[in-house]
């Protein structure tokens, strides 16, 4: 199968980077094991977590290959990824139905996650954001530091703690 022949395996240790903001987006991957986070720096140099990547997710820094990426992607756990040259993969889109299907499905999933996050940031309180996080990222709550989750949700760690406590109390 063509798609399998285009990939290599890459390992990242916790804290290593898949991609650094400002570098060219030359590779695309599928996360086989571990958790990654995407983040940007605000004007004051603070990290703003924009995305979490879980097992099975496509990992890219841009929807367009070979452009300067606006985000960094860092391993939150030791990770195993199936990596390919992004431009080469995209050159096969519309010529290979399997590659087209995989890339289209992955882009649709990323787009849905980003839209959901945007709506949550604009419309939900901290409890609502926390419930949505649990729904969209099941199993991550005990795998990654809570300050990254709070940052991703646009709330303080204290607000996250309160939202978690409220959620637990309502589930009893």
C-alpha positions as CSV (number, residue, x, y, z in Angstrom):
1,X,0.0,0.0,0.0
2,X,1.4,3.4,-1.1
3,X,0.5,5.2,2.2
4,X,2.5,2.7,4.3
5,X,5.6,3.1,2.1
6,X,5.7,6.9,2.7
7,X,6.0,6.7,6.5
8,X,8.8,6.2,9.0
9,X,8.6,5.8,12.7
10,X,9.8,8.6,15.0
11,X,10.1,8.7,18.7
12,X,9.9,11.8,20.9
13,X,10.7,11.9,24.6
14,X,8.5,13.8,27.0
15,X,9.4,17.5,26.5
16,X,10.8,17.0,22.9
17,X,9.3,19.0,20.0
18,X,7.6,17.7,16.9
19,X,7.6,21.2,15.5
20,X,8.8,24.6,16.7
21,X,7.0,27.8,16.0
22,X,8.6,29.6,13.0
23,X,10.0,26.5,11.4
24,X,8.8,25.2,8.1
25,X,6.0,22.6,8.3
26,X,7.8,19.7,6.4
27,X,6.4,16.7,8.1
28,X,3.0,15.2,8.9
29,X,2.4,12.4,11.3
30,X,0.0,10.1,13.0
31,X,0.4,9.8,16.7
32,X,0.6,6.1,17.6
33,X,1.4,6.4,21.3
34,X,1.5,9.3,23.7
35,X,0.1,12.8,24.0
36,X,1.3,16.0,22.3
37,X,0.1,19.6,22.8
38,X,0.1,22.4,20.3
39,X,0.7,25.9,21.6
40,X,1.4,29.4,20.5
41,X,3.1,32.3,22.2
42,X,1.1,35.5,22.9
43,X,2.6,39.0,22.6
44,X,4.0,38.7,26.1
45,X,5.7,35.4,25.4
46,X,3.2,33.3,27.4
47,X,2.3,29.8,26.1
48,X,-1.3,29.4,25.0
49,X,-2.3,25.7,24.5
50,X,-4.3,25.4,21.4
51,X,-4.7,21.7,20.9
52,X,-4.0,18.2,22.3
53,X,-3.1,15.3,20.1
54,X,-4.0,11.8,21.2
55,X,-3.4,8.4,19.9
56,X,-4.6,8.1,16.3
57,X,-4.7,11.8,15.6
58,X,-3.0,13.4,12.6
59,X,-0.2,15.8,13.7
60,X,0.5,18.9,11.6
61,X,1.5,22.5,12.2
62,X,-0.4,23.9,9.2
63,X,-3.0,22.9,6.7
64,X,-0.4,23.9,4.0
65,X,3.0,22.1,3.7
66,X,6.3,24.0,3.6
67,X,5.0,27.2,5.2
68,X,6.3,28.7,8.4
69,X,4.2,27.4,11.3
70,X,2.6,29.6,13.8
71,X,2.6,27.0,16.6
72,X,4.9,24.6,18.4
73,X,4.0,20.9,19.1
74,X,5.6,19.3,22.2
75,X,5.4,15.8,23.7
76,X,3.7,15.7,27.0
77,X,4.5,11.9,27.3
78,X,7.0,9.7,25.5
79,X,5.6,9.4,22.0
80,X,5.7,7.2,18.9
81,X,4.7,8.7,15.6
82,X,4.3,7.5,12.0
83,X,5.9,10.4,10.1
84,X,5.9,11.3,6.4
85,X,7.1,14.2,4.2
86,X,4.1,16.5,4.2
87,X,4.5,17.8,0.6
88,X,5.0,14.3,-0.7
89,X,1.8,13.1,1.0
90,X,-0.2,16.1,-0.3
91,X,1.2,15.4,-3.9
92,X,-0.7,12.1,-3.7
93,X,-4.0,13.6,-2.6
94,X,-6.6,13.2,-5.4
95,X,-4.4,10.6,-7.1
96,X,-4.6,7.9,-4.4
97,X,-8.1,7.4,-2.9
98,X,-6.7,6.0,0.4
99,X,-4.5,9.0,1.0
100,X,-7.3,11.4,0.0
101,X,-9.7,9.6,2.4
102,X,-7.2,9.6,5.3
103,X,-6.1,13.3,4.9
104,X,-9.6,14.5,4.4
105,X,-10.9,12.7,7.5
106,X,-8.0,14.0,9.6
107,X,-8.5,17.6,8.4
108,X,-12.2,17.4,9.1
109,X,-11.5,16.1,12.6
110,X,-9.0,18.9,13.3
111,X,-11.3,21.5,12.0
112,X,-14.2,20.2,14.1
113,X,-12.0,20.2,17.2
114,X,-10.8,23.8,16.6
115,X,-14.4,25.0,16.0
116,X,-15.6,23.3,19.1
117,X,-12.8,24.9,21.1
118,X,-13.6,28.4,19.7
119,X,-17.3,28.1,20.5
120,X,-16.5,26.8,24.0
121,X,-14.0,29.7,24.7
122,X,-16.6,32.2,23.6
123,X,-19.8,30.8,25.1
124,X,-19.2,28.4,28.1
125,X,-18.4,29.0,31.7
126,X,-15.5,27.1,33.3
127,X,-17.8,24.1,34.2
128,X,-19.1,23.9,30.7
129,X,-15.6,24.1,29.3
130,X,-14.5,21.3,31.6
131,X,-17.4,19.0,30.6
132,X,-16.7,19.6,26.9
133,X,-13.0,18.8,27.5
134,X,-13.9,15.5,29.2
135,X,-16.2,14.6,26.3
136,X,-13.7,15.6,23.5
137,X,-10.6,14.2,25.2
138,X,-11.7,11.2,27.2
139,X,-8.9,9.7,29.3
140,X,-6.6,12.8,29.1
141,X,-7.5,14.3,32.5
142,X,-5.1,12.0,34.4
143,X,-2.4,11.9,31.7
144,X,-1.4,15.5,31.4
145,X,-0.7,18.3,33.9
146,X,-3.8,20.2,34.9
147,X,-2.2,23.6,34.2
148,X,-2.0,22.7,30.5
149,X,-5.8,21.8,30.6
150,X,-6.6,25.0,32.4
151,X,-4.6,27.0,29.9
152,X,-6.3,25.2,27.0
153,X,-9.7,26.0,28.4
154,X,-8.8,29.6,29.0
155,X,-9.3,29.4,32.7
156,X,-7.1,29.5,35.8
157,X,-5.9,26.3,37.5
158,X,-8.1,27.4,40.5
159,X,-11.2,27.7,38.2
160,X,-10.4,24.2,36.8
161,X,-10.2,22.8,40.3
162,X,-13.6,24.3,41.2
163,X,-15.1,23.0,37.9
164,X,-13.7,19.5,38.6
165,X,-15.1,19.6,42.2
166,X,-18.5,20.7,41.0
167,X,-18.5,18.0,38.3
168,X,-17.6,15.3,40.8
169,X,-20.3,16.5,43.2
170,X,-23.0,16.5,40.5
171,X,-22.0,13.0,39.5
172,X,-22.6,11.6,43.0
